[in-house]
Amino acid sequence: MNTPPSAKEKTDLRVEAYIKDWNWDAASHEFALQMGAFLLQFIDHLRSSGLSQETIRKHESNCWLIGAFECDYGDHDGFTPAVFLGGGPAFLYEFKRKVSASQYALESYKSTWRKIKKYAGNLAHDNAGH
């Protein structure tokens, strides 16, 4: 008898589908899993914030690109939300070369990056017990 998947199994499948092209070995898979879970949590946060569907769709698309770029080009030993707390929006060259050179698209990408940075900062602040 088949039992329906648990909430955790559904979440795991959602993350696996999201990160499908983000990894190439066990270590990169683990990083991608954690990055994907964080970005999907961020997207769920955006959905509950009252933004328009069109705006959420743009952020969803940008989040996928940000995750893919971090996995492909980021130089991290492991994932924590703090990877977003460094400088400003990263991988702008890669975005312009691989996605779009449009100023509008680039500004949208940078906006999503800043929202992720703010979200990661709020999590870090909350986890520090403040």
Backbone as XML, in Angstrom:
<?xml version="1.0"?>
<chain id="A" units="angstrom">
  <residue number="1" name="MET">
    <atom name="N" x="0.839" y="-1.187" z="0.000"/>
    <atom name="CA" x="0.000" y="0.000" z="0.000"/>
    <atom name="C" x="0.882" y="1.248" z="0.000"/>
  </residue>
  <residue number="2" name="ASN">
    <atom name="N" x="0.604" y="2.168" z="-0.877"/>
    <atom name="CA" x="1.348" y="3.422" z="-0.942"/>
    <atom name="C" x="0.774" y="4.409" z="0.053"/>
  </residue>
  <residue number="3" name="THR">
    <atom name="N" x="1.674" y="5.003" z="0.836"/>
    <atom name="CA" x="1.227" y="6.045" z="1.746"/>
    <atom name="C" x="1.572" y="7.390" z="1.112"/>
  </residue>
  <residue number="4" name="PRO">
    <atom name="N" x="0.721" y="8.380" z="1.336"/>
    <atom name="CA" x="1.018" y="9.693" z="0.759"/>
    <atom name="C" x="2.310" y="10.249" z="1.368"/>
  </residue>
  <residue number="5" name="PRO">
    <atom name="N" x="3.025" y="11.056" z="0.596"/>
    <atom name="CA" x="4.272" y="11.607" z="1.125"/>
    <atom name="C" x="4.012" y="12.546" z="2.293"/>
  </residue>
  <residue number="6" name="SER">
    <atom name="N" x="4.919" y="12.531" z="3.255"/>
    <atom name="CA" x="4.810" y="13.420" z="4.406"/>
    <atom name="C" x="5.136" y="14.850" z="3.970"/>
  </residue>
  <residue number="7" name="ALA">
    <atom name="N" x="4.880" y="15.792" z="4.860"/>
    <atom name="CA" x="5.198" y="17.194" z="4.557"/>
    <atom name="C" x="6.693" y="17.355" z="4.302"/>
  </residue>
  <residue number="8" name="LYS">
    <atom name="N" x="7.519" y="16.653" z="5.096"/>
    <atom name="CA" x="8.968" y="16.746" z="4.899"/>
    <atom name="C" x="9.364" y="16.164" z="3.551"/>
  </residue>
  <residue number="9" name="GLU">
    <atom name="N" x="8.779" y="15.042" z="3.171"/>
    <atom name="CA" x="9.085" y="14.446" z="1.871"/>
    <atom name="C" x="8.656" y="15.372" z="0.729"/>
  </residue>
  <residue number="10" name="LYS">
    <atom name="N" x="7.510" y="16.021" z="0.866"/>
    <atom name="CA" x="7.057" y="16.976" z="-0.151"/>
    <atom name="C" x="8.023" y="18.146" z="-0.250"/>
  </residue>
  <residue number="11" name="THR">
    <atom name="N" x="8.467" y="18.639" z="0.895"/>
    <atom name="CA" x="9.442" y="19.740" z="0.917"/>
    <atom name="C" x="10.739" y="19.297" z="0.262"/>
  </residue>
  <residue number="12" name="ASP">
    <atom name="N" x="11.217" y="18.109" z="0.613"/>
    <atom name="CA" x="12.456" y="17.586" z="0.031"/>
    <atom name="C" x="12.338" y="17.469" z="-1.491"/>
  </residue>
  <residue number="13" name="LEU">
    <atom name="N" x="11.202" y="16.973" z="-1.975"/>
    <atom name="CA" x="10.994" y="16.840" z="-3.421"/>
    <atom name="C" x="10.943" y="18.215" z="-4.088"/>
  </residue>
  <residue number="14" name="ARG">
    <atom name="N" x="10.313" y="19.170" z="-3.425"/>
    <atom name="CA" x="10.236" y="20.543" z="-3.955"/>
    <atom name="C" x="11.642" y="21.129" z="-4.090"/>
  </residue>
  <residue number="15" name="VAL">
    <atom name="N" x="12.468" y="20.949" z="-3.064"/>
    <atom name="CA" x="13.829" y="21.488" z="-3.099"/>
    <atom name="C" x="14.644" y="20.767" z="-4.172"/>
  </residue>
  <residue number="16" name="GLU">
    <atom name="N" x="14.548" y="19.445" z="-4.237"/>
    <atom name="CA" x="15.294" y="18.670" z="-5.248"/>
    <atom name="C" x="14.937" y="19.131" z="-6.660"/>
  </residue>
  <residue number="17" name="ALA">
    <atom name="N" x="13.652" y="19.355" z="-6.899"/>
    <atom name="CA" x="13.230" y="19.810" z="-8.231"/>
    <atom name="C" x="13.788" y="21.212" z="-8.510"/>
  </residue>
  <residue number="18" name="TYR">
    <atom name="N" x="13.797" y="22.055" z="-7.501"/>
    <atom name="CA" x="14.259" y="23.432" z="-7.650"/>
    <atom name="C" x="15.742" y="23.509" z="-8.001"/>
  </residue>
  <residue number="19" name="ILE">
    <atom name="N" x="16.551" y="22.638" z="-7.393"/>
    <atom name="CA" x="18.014" y="22.719" z="-7.547"/>
    <atom name="C" x="18.554" y="21.769" z="-8.603"/>
  </residue>
  <residue number="20" name="LYS">
    <atom name="N" x="17.696" y="21.207" z="-9.393"/>
    <atom name="CA" x="18.068" y="20.128" z="-10.321"/>
    <atom name="C" x="19.365" y="20.389" z="-11.080"/>
  </residue>
  <residue number="21" name="ASP">
    <atom name="N" x="19.599" y="21.586" z="-11.554"/>
    <atom name="CA" x="20.786" y="21.868" z="-12.368"/>
    <atom name="C" x="21.881" y="22.613" z="-11.609"/>
  </residue>
  <residue number="22" name="TRP">
    <atom name="N" x="21.829" y="22.621" z="-10.297"/>
    <atom name="CA" x="22.745" y="23.429" z="-9.515"/>
    <atom name="C" x="23.949" y="22.680" z="-8.967"/>
  </residue>
  <residue number="23" name="ASN">
    <atom name="N" x="24.091" y="21.390" z="-9.205"/>
    <atom name="CA" x="25.153" y="20.653" z="-8.530"/>
    <atom name="C" x="25.728" y="19.560" z="-9.406"/>
  </residue>
  <residue number="24" name="TRP">
    <atom name="N" x="26.911" y="19.089" z="-9.044"/>
    <atom name="CA" x="27.608" y="18.110" z="-9.868"/>
    <atom name="C" x="28.252" y="16.993" z="-9.047"/>
  </residue>
  <residue number="25" name="ASP">
    <atom name="N" x="28.307" y="17.129" z="-7.714"/>
    <atom name="CA" x="28.850" y="16.067" z="-6.865"/>
    <atom name="C" x="28.175" y="16.160" z="-5.497"/>
  </residue>
  <residue number="26" name="ALA">
    <atom name="N" x="28.592" y="15.292" z="-4.561"/>
    <atom name="CA" x="27.926" y="15.234" z="-3.259"/>
    <atom name="C" x="28.046" y="16.550" z="-2.490"/>
  </residue>
  <residue number="27" name="ALA">
    <atom name="N" x="29.222" y="17.138" z="-2.491"/>
    <atom name="CA" x="29.421" y="18.383" z="-1.735"/>
    <atom name="C" x="28.597" y="19.520" z="-2.339"/>
  </residue>
  <residue number="28" name="SER">
    <atom name="N" x="28.620" y="19.635" z="-3.668"/>
    <atom name="CA" x="27.846" y="20.712" z="-4.291"/>
    <atom name="C" x="26.347" y="20.451" z="-4.149"/>
  </residue>
  <residue number="29" name="HIS">
    <atom name="N" x="25.948" y="19.187" z="-4.089"/>
    <atom name="CA" x="24.534" y="18.851" z="-3.885"/>
    <atom name="C" x="24.069" y="19.304" z="-2.509"/>
  </residue>
  <residue number="30" name="GLU">
    <atom name="N" x="24.895" y="19.074" z="-1.495"/>
    <atom name="CA" x="24.527" y="19.477" z="-0.140"/>
    <atom name="C" x="24.392" y="20.996" z="-0.049"/>
  </residue>
  <residue number="31" name="PHE">
    <atom name="N" x="25.350" y="21.724" z="-0.633"/>
    <atom name="CA" x="25.275" y="23.181" z="-0.650"/>
    <atom name="C" x="24.010" y="23.633" z="-1.382"/>
  </residue>
  <residue number="32" name="ALA">
    <atom name="N" x="23.754" y="23.040" z="-2.549"/>
    <atom name="CA" x="22.578" y="23.406" z="-3.347"/>
    <atom name="C" x="21.286" y="23.115" z="-2.590"/>
  </residue>
  <residue number="33" name="LEU">
    <atom name="N" x="21.224" y="21.995" z="-1.884"/>
    <atom name="CA" x="20.028" y="21.670" z="-1.091"/>
    <atom name="C" x="19.752" y="22.764" z="-0.064"/>
  </residue>
  <residue number="34" name="GLN">
    <atom name="N" x="20.783" y="23.167" z="0.643"/>
    <atom name="CA" x="20.607" y="24.174" z="1.682"/>
    <atom name="C" x="20.271" y="25.538" z="1.071"/>
  </residue>
  <residue number="35" name="MET">
    <atom name="N" x="20.947" y="25.884" z="-0.023"/>
    <atom name="CA" x="20.657" y="27.142" z="-0.720"/>
    <atom name="C" x="19.210" y="27.128" z="-1.231"/>
  </residue>
  <residue number="36" name="GLY">
    <atom name="N" x="18.816" y="26.035" z="-1.878"/>
    <atom name="CA" x="17.468" y="25.925" z="-2.421"/>
    <atom name="C" x="16.408" y="26.016" z="-1.343"/>
  </residue>
  <residue number="37" name="ALA">
    <atom name="N" x="16.620" y="25.324" z="-0.230"/>
    <atom name="CA" x="15.648" y="25.372" z="0.862"/>
    <atom name="C" x="15.517" y="26.795" z="1.402"/>
  </residue>
  <residue number="38" name="PHE">
    <atom name="N" x="16.649" y="27.491" z="1.540"/>
    <atom name="CA" x="16.620" y="28.875" z="2.015"/>
    <atom name="C" x="15.864" y="29.776" z="1.038"/>
  </residue>
  <residue number="39" name="LEU">
    <atom name="N" x="16.165" y="29.661" z="-0.254"/>
    <atom name="CA" x="15.510" y="30.523" z="-1.241"/>
    <atom name="C" x="14.017" y="30.225" z="-1.345"/>
  </residue>
  <residue number="40" name="LEU">
    <atom name="N" x="13.630" y="28.960" z="-1.240"/>
    <atom name="CA" x="12.197" y="28.631" z="-1.267"/>
    <atom name="C" x="11.501" y="29.178" z="-0.019"/>
  </residue>
  <residue number="41" name="GLN">
    <atom name="N" x="12.181" y="29.152" z="1.104"/>
    <atom name="CA" x="11.633" y="29.744" z="2.331"/>
    <atom name="C" x="11.457" y="31.254" z="2.132"/>
  </residue>
  <residue number="42" name="PHE">
    <atom name="N" x="12.447" y="31.878" z="1.503"/>
    <atom name="CA" x="12.355" y="33.313" z="1.202"/>
    <atom name="C" x="11.169" y="33.600" z="0.273"/>
  </residue>
  <residue number="43" name="ILE">
    <atom name="N" x="10.996" y="32.783" z="-0.753"/>
    <atom name="CA" x="9.876" y="32.966" z="-1.685"/>
    <atom name="C" x="8.548" y="32.808" z="-0.951"/>
  </residue>
  <residue number="44" name="ASP">
    <atom name="N" x="8.457" y="31.827" z="-0.064"/>
    <atom name="CA" x="7.225" y="31.664" z="0.731"/>
    <atom name="C" x="6.981" y="32.921" z="1.572"/>
  </residue>
  <residue number="45" name="HIS">
    <atom name="N" x="8.049" y="33.490" z="2.111"/>
    <atom name="CA" x="7.944" y="34.742" z="2.879"/>
    <atom name="C" x="7.394" y="35.858" z="1.983"/>
  </residue>
  <residue number="46" name="LEU">
    <atom name="N" x="7.914" y="35.962" z="0.757"/>
    <atom name="CA" x="7.425" y="36.987" z="-0.172"/>
    <atom name="C" x="5.949" y="36.802" z="-0.480"/>
  </residue>
  <residue number="47" name="ARG">
    <atom name="N" x="5.542" y="35.545" z="-0.658"/>
    <atom name="CA" x="4.131" y="35.262" z="-0.988"/>
    <atom name="C" x="3.200" y="35.736" z="0.119"/>
  </residue>
  <residue number="48" name="SER">
    <atom name="N" x="3.684" y="35.711" z="1.349"/>
    <atom name="CA" x="2.833" y="36.113" z="2.469"/>
    <atom name="C" x="2.915" y="37.611" z="2.750"/>
  </residue>
  <residue number="49" name="SER">
    <atom name="N" x="3.678" y="38.340" z="1.930"/>
    <atom name="CA" x="3.919" y="39.757" z="2.222"/>
    <atom name="C" x="2.995" y="40.709" z="1.469"/>
  </residue>
  <residue number="50" name="GLY">
    <atom name="N" x="2.097" y="40.177" z="0.635"/>
    <atom name="CA" x="1.139" y="41.036" z="-0.044"/>
    <atom name="C" x="1.609" y="41.621" z="-1.372"/>
  </residue>
  <residue number="51" name="LEU">
    <atom name="N" x="2.738" y="41.156" z="-1.890"/>
    <atom name="CA" x="3.192" y="41.621" z="-3.200"/>
    <atom name="C" x="2.285" y="41.090" z="-4.303"/>
  </residue>
  <residue number="52" name="SER">
    <atom name="N" x="2.279" y="41.753" z="-5.447"/>
    <atom name="CA" x="1.475" y="41.280" z="-6.574"/>
    <atom name="C" x="2.050" y="39.973" z="-7.118"/>
  </residue>
  <residue number="53" name="GLN">
    <atom name="N" x="1.218" y="39.220" z="-7.791"/>
    <atom name="CA" x="1.672" y="37.960" z="-8.390"/>
    <atom name="C" x="2.790" y="38.199" z="-9.392"/>
  </residue>
  <residue number="54" name="GLU">
    <atom name="N" x="2.684" y="39.273" z="-10.166"/>
    <atom name="CA" x="3.709" y="39.584" z="-11.165"/>
    <atom name="C" x="5.053" y="39.859" z="-10.485"/>
  </residue>
  <residue number="55" name="THR">
    <atom name="N" x="5.028" y="40.621" z="-9.408"/>
    <atom name="CA" x="6.262" y="40.925" z="-8.671"/>
    <atom name="C" x="6.844" y="39.651" z="-8.066"/>
  </residue>
  <residue number="56" name="ILE">
    <atom name="N" x="6.004" y="38.826" z="-7.501"/>
    <atom name="CA" x="6.478" y="37.568" z="-6.913"/>
    <atom name="C" x="7.092" y="36.682" z="-8.000"/>
  </residue>
  <residue number="57" name="ARG">
    <atom name="N" x="6.474" y="36.619" z="-9.168"/>
    <atom name="CA" x="7.031" y="35.813" z="-10.272"/>
    <atom name="C" x="8.419" y="36.305" z="-10.667"/>
  </residue>
  <residue number="58" name="LYS">
    <atom name="N" x="8.603" y="37.607" z="-10.711"/>
    <atom name="CA" x="9.924" y="38.165" z="-11.040"/>
    <atom name="C" x="10.948" y="37.777" z="-9.978"/>
  </residue>
  <residue number="59" name="HIS">
    <atom name="N" x="10.554" y="37.896" z="-8.716"/>
    <atom name="CA" x="11.468" y="37.513" z="-7.635"/>
    <atom name="C" x="11.771" y="36.017" z="-7.667"/>
  </residue>
  <residue number="60" name="GLU">
    <atom name="N" x="10.762" y="35.205" z="-7.962"/>
    <atom name="CA" x="10.987" y="33.756" z="-8.055"/>
    <atom name="C" x="12.026" y="33.435" z="-9.125"/>
  </residue>
  <residue number="61" name="SER">
    <atom name="N" x="11.881" y="34.050" z="-10.274"/>
    <atom name="CA" x="12.821" y="33.831" z="-11.369"/>
    <atom name="C" x="14.218" y="34.285" z="-10.977"/>
  </residue>
  <residue number="62" name="ASN">
    <atom name="N" x="14.303" y="35.464" z="-10.378"/>
    <atom name="CA" x="15.599" y="35.977" z="-9.944"/>
    <atom name="C" x="16.212" y="35.114" z="-8.843"/>
  </residue>
  <residue number="63" name="CYS">
    <atom name="N" x="15.396" y="34.615" z="-7.923"/>
    <atom name="CA" x="15.908" y="33.742" z="-6.857"/>
    <atom name="C" x="16.547" y="32.491" z="-7.453"/>
  </residue>
  <residue number="64" name="TRP">
    <atom name="N" x="15.901" y="31.918" z="-8.448"/>
    <atom name="CA" x="16.468" y="30.720" z="-9.078"/>
    <atom name="C" x="17.832" y="31.057" z="-9.686"/>
  </residue>
  <residue number="65" name="LEU">
    <atom name="N" x="17.920" y="32.180" z="-10.366"/>
    <atom name="CA" x="19.194" y="32.583" z="-10.965"/>
    <atom name="C" x="20.254" y="32.841" z="-9.897"/>
  </residue>
  <residue number="66" name="ILE">
    <atom name="N" x="19.878" y="33.522" z="-8.834"/>
    <atom name="CA" x="20.817" y="33.813" z="-7.751"/>
    <atom name="C" x="21.338" y="32.512" z="-7.146"/>
  </residue>
  <residue number="67" name="GLY">
    <atom name="N" x="20.444" y="31.558" z="-6.911"/>
    <atom name="CA" x="20.870" y="30.264" z="-6.378"/>
    <atom name="C" x="21.799" y="29.544" z="-7.330"/>
  </residue>
  <residue number="68" name="ALA">
    <atom name="N" x="21.454" y="29.545" z="-8.611"/>
    <atom name="CA" x="22.289" y="28.877" z="-9.613"/>
    <atom name="C" x="23.657" y="29.534" z="-9.694"/>
  </residue>
  <residue number="69" name="PHE">
    <atom name="N" x="23.700" y="30.864" z="-9.694"/>
    <atom name="CA" x="24.980" y="31.570" z="-9.761"/>
    <atom name="C" x="25.818" y="31.320" z="-8.509"/>
  </residue>
  <residue number="70" name="GLU">
    <atom name="N" x="25.197" y="31.347" z="-7.341"/>
    <atom name="CA" x="25.933" y="31.070" z="-6.102"/>
    <atom name="C" x="26.529" y="29.659" z="-6.139"/>
  </residue>
  <residue number="71" name="CYS">
    <atom name="N" x="25.750" y="28.708" z="-6.630"/>
    <atom name="CA" x="26.242" y="27.326" z="-6.694"/>
    <atom name="C" x="27.343" y="27.171" z="-7.739"/>
  </residue>
  <residue number="72" name="ASP">
    <atom name="N" x="27.198" y="27.834" z="-8.873"/>
    <atom name="CA" x="28.181" y="27.713" z="-9.950"/>
    <atom name="C" x="29.442" y="28.541" z="-9.709"/>
  </residue>
  <residue number="73" name="TYR">
    <atom name="N" x="29.285" y="29.766" z="-9.220"/>
    <atom name="CA" x="30.404" y="30.702" z="-9.173"/>
    <atom name="C" x="30.821" y="31.130" z="-7.775"/>
  </residue>
  <residue number="74" name="GLY">
    <atom name="N" x="29.959" y="30.903" z="-6.802"/>
    <atom name="CA" x="30.306" y="31.294" z="-5.438"/>
    <atom name="C" x="31.386" y="30.375" z="-4.897"/>
  </residue>
  <residue number="75" name="ASP">
    <atom name="N" x="32.199" y="30.886" z="-4.036"/>
    <atom name="CA" x="33.290" y="30.108" z="-3.463"/>
    <atom name="C" x="33.015" y="29.970" z="-1.972"/>
  </residue>
  <residue number="76" name="HIS">
    <atom name="N" x="32.192" y="28.989" z="-1.628"/>
    <atom name="CA" x="31.760" y="28.819" z="-0.238"/>
    <atom name="C" x="32.120" y="27.430" z="0.257"/>
  </residue>
  <residue number="77" name="ASP">
    <atom name="N" x="32.517" y="27.365" z="1.526"/>
    <atom name="CA" x="32.798" y="26.061" z="2.148"/>
    <atom name="C" x="31.514" y="25.370" z="2.563"/>
  </residue>
  <residue number="78" name="GLY">
    <atom name="N" x="30.498" y="26.133" z="2.826"/>
    <atom name="CA" x="29.207" y="25.585" z="3.227"/>
    <atom name="C" x="28.178" y="26.698" z="3.162"/>
  </residue>
  <residue number="79" name="PHE">
    <atom name="N" x="26.904" y="26.314" z="3.247"/>
    <atom name="CA" x="25.852" y="27.321" z="3.140"/>
    <atom name="C" x="25.411" y="27.799" z="4.508"/>
  </residue>
  <residue number="80" name="THR">
    <atom name="N" x="25.296" y="29.099" z="4.633"/>
    <atom name="CA" x="24.526" y="29.757" z="5.680"/>
    <atom name="C" x="23.894" y="30.971" z="4.998"/>
  </residue>
  <residue number="81" name="PRO">
    <atom name="N" x="22.804" y="31.472" z="5.534"/>
    <atom name="CA" x="22.221" y="32.676" z="4.935"/>
    <atom name="C" x="23.212" y="33.844" z="4.879"/>
  </residue>
  <residue number="82" name="ALA">
    <atom name="N" x="24.273" y="33.774" z="5.673"/>
    <atom name="CA" x="25.276" y="34.843" z="5.698"/>
    <atom name="C" x="25.989" y="35.006" z="4.358"/>
  </residue>
  <residue number="83" name="VAL">
    <atom name="N" x="25.878" y="34.037" z="3.447"/>
    <atom name="CA" x="26.505" y="34.218" z="2.133"/>
    <atom name="C" x="25.916" y="35.443" z="1.432"/>
  </residue>
  <residue number="84" name="PHE">
    <atom name="N" x="24.739" y="35.872" z="1.864"/>
    <atom name="CA" x="24.094" y="37.039" z="1.261"/>
    <atom name="C" x="24.391" y="38.335" z="2.004"/>
  </residue>
  <residue number="85" name="LEU">
    <atom name="N" x="25.127" y="38.250" z="3.102"/>
    <atom name="CA" x="25.346" y="39.439" z="3.933"/>
    <atom name="C" x="26.634" y="40.175" z="3.600"/>
  </residue>
  <residue number="86" name="GLY">
    <atom name="N" x="27.396" y="39.662" z="2.655"/>
    <atom name="CA" x="28.637" y="40.330" z="2.257"/>
    <atom name="C" x="28.343" y="41.615" z="1.508"/>
  </residue>
  <residue number="87" name="GLY">
    <atom name="N" x="28.951" y="41.771" z="0.372"/>
    <atom name="CA" x="28.765" y="42.983" z="-0.437"/>
    <atom name="C" x="27.348" y="43.084" z="-0.968"/>
  </residue>
  <residue number="88" name="GLY">
    <atom name="N" x="27.238" y="43.746" z="-2.074"/>
    <atom name="CA" x="25.922" y="43.947" z="-2.669"/>
    <atom name="C" x="25.558" y="42.810" z="-3.606"/>
  </residue>
  <residue number="89" name="PRO">
    <atom name="N" x="24.661" y="43.058" z="-4.505"/>
    <atom name="CA" x="24.283" y="42.035" z="-5.483"/>
    <atom name="C" x="25.512" y="41.509" z="-6.226"/>
  </residue>
  <residue number="90" name="ALA">
    <atom name="N" x="25.599" y="40.201" z="-6.331"/>
    <atom name="CA" x="26.755" y="39.557" z="-6.965"/>
    <atom name="C" x="26.372" y="38.940" z="-8.304"/>
  </residue>
  <residue number="91" name="PHE">
    <atom name="N" x="27.393" y="38.611" z="-9.060"/>
    <atom name="CA" x="27.254" y="37.914" z="-10.350"/>
    <atom name="C" x="26.505" y="38.750" z="-11.387"/>
  </residue>
  <residue number="92" name="LEU">
    <atom name="N" x="26.736" y="40.069" z="-11.342"/>
    <atom name="CA" x="26.093" y="40.955" z="-12.310"/>
    <atom name="C" x="26.631" y="40.694" z="-13.717"/>
  </residue>
  <residue number="93" name="TYR">
    <atom name="N" x="27.922" y="40.436" z="-13.820"/>
    <atom name="CA" x="28.511" y="40.117" z="-15.129"/>
    <atom name="C" x="27.864" y="38.865" z="-15.706"/>
  </residue>
  <residue number="94" name="GLU">
    <atom name="N" x="27.736" y="37.824" z="-14.875"/>
    <atom name="CA" x="27.134" y="36.569" z="-15.334"/>
    <atom name="C" x="25.674" y="36.784" z="-15.734"/>
  </residue>
  <residue number="95" name="PHE">
    <atom name="N" x="24.962" y="37.600" z="-14.952"/>
    <atom name="CA" x="23.573" y="37.886" z="-15.297"/>
    <atom name="C" x="23.497" y="38.551" z="-16.662"/>
  </residue>
  <residue number="96" name="LYS">
    <atom name="N" x="24.319" y="39.601" z="-16.866"/>
    <atom name="CA" x="24.275" y="40.330" z="-18.145"/>
    <atom name="C" x="24.678" y="39.429" z="-19.311"/>
  </residue>
  <residue number="97" name="ARG">
    <atom name="N" x="25.641" y="38.553" z="-19.089"/>
    <atom name="CA" x="26.137" y="37.702" z="-20.164"/>
    <atom name="C" x="25.197" y="36.534" z="-20.460"/>
  </residue>
  <residue number="98" name="LYS">
    <atom name="N" x="24.622" y="35.938" z="-19.437"/>
    <atom name="CA" x="23.855" y="34.696" z="-19.623"/>
    <atom name="C" x="22.344" y="34.882" z="-19.627"/>
  </residue>
  <residue number="99" name="VAL">
    <atom name="N" x="21.875" y="35.995" z="-19.061"/>
    <atom name="CA" x="20.425" y="36.155" z="-18.906"/>
    <atom name="C" x="19.915" y="37.327" z="-19.728"/>
  </residue>
  <residue number="100" name="SER">
    <atom name="N" x="20.356" y="38.532" z="-19.378"/>
    <atom name="CA" x="19.849" y="39.712" z="-20.080"/>
    <atom name="C" x="20.763" y="40.899" z="-19.804"/>
  </residue>
  <residue number="101" name="ALA">
    <atom name="N" x="21.000" y="41.684" z="-20.823"/>
    <atom name="CA" x="21.758" y="42.926" z="-20.677"/>
    <atom name="C" x="20.815" y="44.104" z="-20.454"/>
  </residue>
  <residue number="102" name="SER">
    <atom name="N" x="19.519" y="43.847" z="-20.410"/>
    <atom name="CA" x="18.525" y="44.899" z="-20.195"/>
    <atom name="C" x="18.708" y="45.527" z="-18.821"/>
  </residue>
  <residue number="103" name="GLN">
    <atom name="N" x="18.714" y="46.844" z="-18.772"/>
    <atom name="CA" x="18.861" y="47.558" z="-17.498"/>
    <atom name="C" x="17.689" y="47.235" z="-16.577"/>
  </residue>
  <residue number="104" name="TYR">
    <atom name="N" x="16.492" y="47.129" z="-17.121"/>
    <atom name="CA" x="15.310" y="46.790" z="-16.319"/>
    <atom name="C" x="15.475" y="45.419" z="-15.660"/>
  </residue>
  <residue number="105" name="ALA">
    <atom name="N" x="15.900" y="44.423" z="-16.441"/>
    <atom name="CA" x="16.092" y="43.074" z="-15.896"/>
    <atom name="C" x="17.182" y="43.073" z="-14.835"/>
  </residue>
  <residue number="106" name="LEU">
    <atom name="N" x="18.253" y="43.798" z="-15.087"/>
    <atom name="CA" x="19.356" y="43.877" z="-14.125"/>
    <atom name="C" x="18.901" y="44.534" z="-12.822"/>
  </residue>
  <residue number="107" name="GLU">
    <atom name="N" x="18.129" y="45.603" z="-12.927"/>
    <atom name="CA" x="17.626" y="46.273" z="-11.715"/>
    <atom name="C" x="16.684" y="45.355" z="-10.936"/>
  </residue>
  <residue number="108" name="SER">
    <atom name="N" x="15.879" y="44.582" z="-11.635"/>
    <atom name="CA" x="14.989" y="43.623" z="-10.992"/>
    <atom name="C" x="15.797" y="42.564" z="-10.233"/>
  </residue>
  <residue number="109" name="TYR">
    <atom name="N" x="16.841" y="42.045" z="-10.872"/>
    <atom name="CA" x="17.734" y="41.059" z="-10.259"/>
    <atom name="C" x="18.379" y="41.649" z="-8.999"/>
  </residue>
  <residue number="110" name="LYS">
    <atom name="N" x="18.875" y="42.879" z="-9.099"/>
    <atom name="CA" x="19.519" y="43.527" z="-7.955"/>
    <atom name="C" x="18.516" y="43.768" z="-6.823"/>
  </residue>
  <residue number="111" name="SER">
    <atom name="N" x="17.285" y="44.098" z="-7.180"/>
    <atom name="CA" x="16.244" y="44.298" z="-6.178"/>
    <atom name="C" x="15.987" y="42.995" z="-5.408"/>
  </residue>
  <residue number="112" name="THR">
    <atom name="N" x="15.896" y="41.893" z="-6.132"/>
    <atom name="CA" x="15.688" y="40.603" z="-5.468"/>
    <atom name="C" x="16.859" y="40.301" z="-4.554"/>
  </residue>
  <residue number="113" name="TRP">
    <atom name="N" x="18.077" y="40.535" z="-5.038"/>
    <atom name="CA" x="19.268" y="40.270" z="-4.228"/>
    <atom name="C" x="19.213" y="41.071" z="-2.914"/>
  </residue>
  <residue number="114" name="ARG">
    <atom name="N" x="18.841" y="42.350" z="-3.008"/>
    <atom name="CA" x="18.765" y="43.184" z="-1.807"/>
    <atom name="C" x="17.692" y="42.682" z="-0.845"/>
  </residue>
  <residue number="115" name="LYS">
    <atom name="N" x="16.567" y="42.203" z="-1.385"/>
    <atom name="CA" x="15.514" y="41.655" z="-0.529"/>
    <atom name="C" x="15.997" y="40.394" z="0.187"/>
  </residue>
  <residue number="116" name="ILE">
    <atom name="N" x="16.739" y="39.547" z="-0.520"/>
    <atom name="CA" x="17.296" y="38.339" z="0.108"/>
    <atom name="C" x="18.279" y="38.747" z="1.203"/>
  </residue>
  <residue number="117" name="LYS">
    <atom name="N" x="19.116" y="39.734" z="0.919"/>
    <atom name="CA" x="20.105" y="40.206" z="1.896"/>
    <atom name="C" x="19.392" y="40.704" z="3.158"/>
  </residue>
  <residue number="118" name="LYS">
    <atom name="N" x="18.326" y="41.490" z="2.976"/>
    <atom name="CA" x="17.569" y="41.997" z="4.121"/>
    <atom name="C" x="16.936" y="40.838" z="4.899"/>
  </residue>
  <residue number="119" name="TYR">
    <atom name="N" x="16.366" y="39.892" z="4.187"/>
    <atom name="CA" x="15.740" y="38.731" z="4.815"/>
    <atom name="C" x="16.785" y="37.934" z="5.608"/>
  </residue>
  <residue number="120" name="ALA">
    <atom name="N" x="17.959" y="37.689" z="5.013"/>
    <atom name="CA" x="19.029" y="36.952" z="5.695"/>
    <atom name="C" x="19.503" y="37.726" z="6.922"/>
  </residue>
  <residue number="121" name="GLY">
    <atom name="N" x="19.605" y="39.037" z="6.799"/>
    <atom name="CA" x="20.004" y="39.858" z="7.940"/>
    <atom name="C" x="18.997" y="39.797" z="9.069"/>
  </residue>
  <residue number="122" name="ASN">
    <atom name="N" x="17.720" y="39.821" z="8.730"/>
    <atom name="CA" x="16.672" y="39.704" z="9.752"/>
    <atom name="C" x="16.723" y="38.341" z="10.438"/>
  </residue>
  <residue number="123" name="LEU">
    <atom name="N" x="16.978" y="37.289" z="9.667"/>
    <atom name="CA" x="17.108" y="35.958" z="10.270"/>
    <atom name="C" x="18.294" y="35.903" z="11.224"/>
  </residue>
  <residue number="124" name="ALA">
    <atom name="N" x="19.413" y="36.457" z="10.794"/>
    <atom name="CA" x="20.619" y="36.463" z="11.637"/>
    <atom name="C" x="20.349" y="37.232" z="12.926"/>
  </residue>
  <residue number="125" name="HIS">
    <atom name="N" x="19.652" y="38.360" z="12.800"/>
    <atom name="CA" x="19.319" y="39.180" z="13.956"/>
    <atom name="C" x="18.395" y="38.407" z="14.893"/>
  </residue>
  <residue number="126" name="ASP">
    <atom name="N" x="17.358" y="37.770" z="14.326"/>
    <atom name="CA" x="16.408" y="37.001" z="15.137"/>
    <atom name="C" x="17.098" y="35.827" z="15.820"/>
  </residue>
  <residue number="127" name="ASN">
    <atom name="N" x="17.998" y="35.152" z="15.109"/>
    <atom name="CA" x="18.694" y="33.996" z="15.664"/>
    <atom name="C" x="19.718" y="34.385" z="16.717"/>
  </residue>
  <residue number="128" name="ALA">
    <atom name="N" x="20.138" y="35.641" z="16.711"/>
    <atom name="CA" x="21.090" y="36.107" z="17.715"/>
    <atom name="C" x="20.380" y="36.425" z="19.036"/>
  </residue>
  <residue number="129" name="GLY">
    <atom name="N" x="19.051" y="36.278" z="19.034"/>
    <atom name="CA" x="18.275" y="36.469" z="20.262"/>
    <atom name="C" x="17.896" y="37.900" z="20.524"/>
  </residue>
  <residue number="130" name="HIS">
    <atom name="N" x="17.921" y="38.730" z="19.504"/>
    <atom name="CA" x="17.537" y="40.126" z="19.670"/>
    <atom name="C" x="16.072" y="40.326" z="19.445"/>
  </residue>
</chain>
